[in-house]
């Protein structure tokens, strides 16, 4: 009320100084509109709740689980691979890169990307032991969000991340965790040098310190959609019950309990429910349920838009889709994924791991250049895709190494396998993959004239 009175008074006294942006005005239309404060304050206050609720949806909501899987599959696929003269040595190391021994470096990319999408960020601990360089993906909550304090002289700790006087990250304060921990516990965080930790997240604002789940815009909508789906399923279950209701118009029950001792009769198929005289049963039929199919479609489209996916990548509905519509829907999605790959995954994870690997793997050339080849997206029409690749190769717009790496293979290894296949085919007299040589027909010649 005070704000409204102040706004009215300002308009009456000095109307030329009132706000001309409707979105910043005070009035009925803007009443209840939210505001967003400084990014690190907002993320620090809401980050843990957002991550926990997003993880719950990804584990329990089939639509969100499908969306997360499609984002991760498009972003890393079988793995983002390096293109370099040292790729064979790097691939040999990648087989043992996981400190837990459950997957390889390319499998870790899937785990890290899933954490970034679902929980907003991922922390990777780099360590060297007798077996060489290893990577371990940490739980995001091990980096203490509650630890924020001033260290003096311009240095500070913000949500578990330590910055020096120049604003550079110098350390991470990580709470130790044991595999036997069943319930949440607390232990003093350990200061780990920033060179040994990689923090991967998609920043939304300048100066952002911690990440935000990709599902943040649709957490409330997804929860409401869950409630709606549950209500519709319950309504359909009740409607499917085949039961009868017996009404005693004259109330001749002689005081007997018509419910047979039950506090409230339950609806079950094949049952007959007796009611006292004068009682009747009325089932509620809300009018909004008649348009529920269209309402569900609109809600699913909102979920897809909030996560930046085409709707069919959330619900799997390809009704009415064709090659052109699928391609048109995939193009902006792939553009977003490409930006995430090159602007987040490469500088925050892949490039630092490559530099650390070069520095720790003995005689590796520290100046070796590398180019990261993203996994090739699957196409609706593979033949057209191959023709496009051939056109790029013939026009000099790409190399075979790039095309082979995009398909998840090592160019040197592939060439060696092709050469071995050709040698075996020649030895056995086989002609797989090639047309038999055509016989040139004999050309008749004129008598006495050499053709």
N, C-alpha and C positions, 0 to 999 in steps of 0.2 A: 504493500500500500504506500509506503514511504517513497519507493522508487517511482511509482506511478505519479504520485503527487509532485515529486521533484521534476519529472519529465514534463508534466502539464505546466508547472510554474516556469520552467525554462522556455517552453514554447510561447508563453504569454509575455515574458520579459524580453527575450532576445531570440526570436524565431530564426534569425539568420545564423545562429550558432548551434542549432539543433542538428543531430546526426542525419545525414542524407542516405546512409546505407540502411535499408530496411532490416537486414540481418542483425544489425547492432542496435536497433531501436528497442524501446520498451513498450509493450502493448499486448493485446490479447493474442495476436498471432505468434508472438515470440515467447509467451508465457510457457514455462516448462522446457524451453529449448536448452540443451546441454551446452556446456563450455568445456574447453580442454586447456589445462594449465601447462606448466613446463613439463617437457616430455619425461625427463628423468624422475621427477616427482610423481608423475602419474604412473609410469611403469613400475617404479619402486613400490608404490602402494598397491597396485593391482596385479603385478606380474605373477606372483605365486598362485593367486586364485585363478587367473586366466589360464596358466599352464595346467593346473589341476583339472579344471573343468574341460579344457580342450582335450586332455588325455582321456578323460572319462567318455567324451563324445566319440573320440576316435576308436575307443575300445568297445563301445556299446551301440552306437548309432550306425546302422549299415550304410546310410547315405554318406556320412562323413568319412567312414572307413574306406569306402570306395573312392571318394574324392582324394583322400590323402594318398592312397595307393597309386592313383593315376598321376598325381603331381610328382611323386617320387620316381615312378617309372619313367616319366617323360624327362625328368631332370638328370637322372644318373643312369637309368637303364641297366645294362650289364656292366657299366663302369665307364668313367671318363678316363681315357687312356692318353699317355704322353706320346708325342711323335718326336723322336730324338735318336741319335746314333747309339745312345746308351739304353734304349728301350728294352733290349733283351736282359740286361743286368737288372734293370728296375723291375721287370716282371718276375725275375727270379727272387728278388727281395720281397715283392708284394705277397708272395705265397705265405710268408711268415711275418707279415707286418702286424697282425692282430696280437696284442699282448695276451688276450684271453684264449687265443688259439682256436677260435670258433669259425673264422672266415679269413679272407684275404683283404688286401687294401681296397679292392673294388667293392667287396661286400661291406666294408666299413663305410664307404660312401653312402650306401643305402641307409645304414643305421643313422649316420650323421644327418642326412637330408630329412629322414623321417622325424628326427628330434627337432630340427629347425622348423618344419611345417607344423608339427603337433604342439610343441612346447615353446617354440619361438627362437630357440638357440641351441647350440651344442658346444661342449667343451671337450677338446681332445688333448690328452697328456702325452707328450713325446718324451721317451726315455731311451737310454742306451745301456745295454747290459752285454753279457758275454756273447749273446746271439746276434747282437747288432741293434739297429734302430727298431723300436716297437711303438705302436700307437694304442692308447686305451681311451675309449669314449667314457666320459664321466657323466654321472647324473647331474642335471642342471642345477638341482638344489644343493649340491655340494659346494658350490660357490655361494658363500653366505650373502643373501640379499639384504639381511638386516645390518650388515657391517658397513656403516657410513660414518666417517669422522674426518676431521681436519688434522693433518700431520704437521702443520706449521710450514712456514716459508713457501707457501703455495702448493705444497704436496697434499694429497688427500686420498681417501679411500671412498669409492662410490659403489655401493651395492656389491661389495666383495672384490672390487677391482681397484688396484692401487695405481695412481697417476703421479708423475713427478711434477716439478714446477713448470715444465714446458707443456704439460698436458699429455705426455706420452705414457702409454701403459708400461708399467715396469714389473708388476707382480699380480698374482691372483691369490686370494685367500680361500683355500679349499678345505672344507671339513672332511676329516678322514671317515671312511665308511668301511664296514666289514661285511663279508658275504653272509654272515650269520645274523645280521641285524634284521629282526622281524618288525619291530616298531621304531618309530622315529626316536632318535637319540641325539644328544648334543655332545660335541667335543670341541676343544679350541681349534679354530682353523689354522692350517699350516700355510705359511707364505711360500709360494712357488714362483720362481722367476718367470716372467712373461715369455721368454724365449722358449720355454718348455711347454707352453700351453697355447693352443689355437682356439680362438673364440669365433664361431661361425654363426652369423645371424643376418637377417635382412633389415637394414636400418630404414626407418620410415621418416625420421626427422634428423636434422643436423645435431651433432653432439650426443646422439642417443648412445647409452652405455650398455643396456641389456635389451634382449630381443623380445618381440611380442608374437604370440602364436598367429599363424595365418587364419585361424578360425575365429579370431577375436570379434570381427564384425557380425558373426552369425551364431554366436554361442546362445544368445537368448532366443533367436528365431528357431534354432535347431531344437532347443528344449521345448518350446511351445509346439513345434511340429510333432515331436514325440508324444506329447500329451494328446494332441488331436488324433494321431494315429491310434493310440491306445483307446481313446473314447470311441472311435469309429469301429474298431475291432470288437470292443465290448458290446456296442449297439448291434453289430451284425450277429454276434453270438447269441444275444438275447432274442433277436428277431428269428433266429433259426430254431429256438426252443419250441417244440410241439407239445403244448400242454393245454389243459382245459380248466375252466373256472366254473364251479357249481355254486349257484346263488340260491339260497333258501328264501323265497319271496315272503312266505308266511312265518318264518322263524320258528320251525317245528323241531329245532335241535334239542329241545328239553334241557337247555343249559349245558350241553356237551361242548367240549372244546373243539371247534371246527379245525384247528390247526394240529390236532393230535399231539399236543405238548410242545410243539415248536414255538419258539418266541416269534419267529417270522418265517413264513413259508418260503422255500427257495424254488427257483425256476429250474426244472429239470425235464428232459424229454420224457413224454409218456406219463406225466403226473397229472392228477386232478386235485385242484385246490378248492376247498370248500370255504365259503364265506357266510357270515351271518346274514340274517334277513335285513334287507335295505342297503347292504354293502355292495360295492361294484369296484371294478378294476379299470383304471384309465392309464394308458401308456403315453408318455410324452413323445411328441414328434416335432422336434425343432425344425423350423422352416429353413434354416441355413444349411441343414444337411443335404438339401436337394442340390446344392451347387458345390458339393464337397470335392468332386473330381477336379473342377477348375481351380478351386481354392488350393488344393494340394499341388497342382502344377505351378501356380504362381509362387507358392512357398518354396518349392524346389528350385525354381528359377532364381529366387532371391538368395538361396544358399549357394548356388553355383556362381552367381555374380559376386557375392561377398568373398569367395575364395579364388575368383579369377578363372573359372573353368566354364566350358560349354555345359549346358544342362545335361546332355546325354552322358557326360563323364561323371555325373553324380548319381543319376537314377538308372543309367543304362538303357533308357528308352530311345530306340532308333525309329520309332513310328514316323513315317513320312520323310525319312532322311534319304538323301541321294549323294552321289559323289561330290557334286558342287556344294551342297549345303554343309556336308561334313568338312570339306576343305575350308570353306569360309569360316566355320566355327572354330576350326583348329588353328588357323593362322594367327589371330591375336593371342591365343593361349600360348602357342609356341614362341611368340615374340617375348612374352613375359618370362617364360621359362629360360629363354636364351639370355635375357638380361640378368636373371638370377644366377645362371651358370657362370657367366663371364665377369659379373660385378661382385659376386659374393663367394661362390665356391672356389674359383680360381685364385683370387688374391688372398682369401682368408684361410684356405685349406691346402689346395693343390700346390701352389707355388712355394709356400713355406715348407711343406713336406719334401718337395723336390730339392730345395736348397739344403735342407737338413740331411737328406739322404746323400747328396753329393759330398757334403762335408764329412760324413762319417763312414762312407763306404770305400775306404782305402784309396786306391789309385784312380778313382773317378775324376774326370776332368772338371774342375770347379767352374770352368767357363762354358760348359756344354749348354747350348740353347735348347729349349723345349717348347713345343706347342701342344696345347691340350686339345684333343679331338673329342668332341661331344658325340654321344651315341646317336646313331642315325635313327630318326623317327620312323616308325612303321607306317607304310602307306596303304591306302585302300586298294590301289591298283599297282602291284609291284612291277609290272612290265613298264608302265610309264615312268616309274622311279628309276629303273635301270637305264632306260633310254635317256633320261635327263642326266644321269651320271656320265654316260658315254659322251653326251653332247658337251658337258663341262670339260671332260678329259681331252676331247678332240679340239676344243677351243682354247686349251691351255689355261683354264680358269681354276683347275684343281690338279692335284697329283694323285697317283695311285696310292701312295702311302696314306694320304688323308682319307681317301675313300675306303681303303681297307681298315684303317684304324677306327673309322666311324662305325663299321660293322662289327667291331669288337675283336679284330684279329691283328696279329703282328705281321707286317708286310714281309720281313725277311723269312719268317717261319712259313707264311703262305707260299712265297715263291719257291722255297725249298720243297714244300709238299707238291706243288705243281710240277716242278722239275722231276721229282721222284716218280710221280704218276706218269709223266710222258715217257720216261725211260722204261718203266715197267710195261706200258702199253706197246712201246716199240719192240721190246724183247719178246712179248707174247703175241705180237701181231694184232693188237686190238686198235680200234679207231674210235674210242669213246670221246664225245665232245667235238668231233670233227667230221666233216663230210668226206666220203671216199673220193680220191682224185678222179676227175672226169677223164675219159678217154677221148683224145682228139680224133675225129673221124678222118680217114684217109681222103685226100683231095685228088680227084682224077686229073691226070696230066695229058697234054696233047702228045701225040707220038713224035719222038725226036726232039722234044723241047723240055729242058730241065726247068722245073718250077722252083 
